[in-house]
Amino acid sequence: MLERLSDEIQREVEKAIRLKASESRVLDVYATAEEIRRKHAVPEIRLEDIAATVARLGSQYGCAVEFADQHAESRETTSA
């Protein structure tokens, strides 16, 4: 079940999408969600909850949403 994001995080998602949409019409959902989570130091919020909001709002802004492999970085660090 998805958790509702705080108003602060919600505004940050909107701001990030506007910025990224001005750079490219393709939005990497998990990379954007991870940037937001790290910026606000909110490890208690699941990445999937932020990513769902990023995907929803990104599509509303007219961006093509891309779901890159969110676990690629984890696999790289564990295989090293």
Secondary structure, DSSP 8 states (H G I E B T S, - for coil): ------HHHHHHHHHHHHHHHHH-SEEEHHHHHHHHHHHHT-TTS-HHHHHHHHHHHHHHTT-EEE---TTHHHHHHHH-
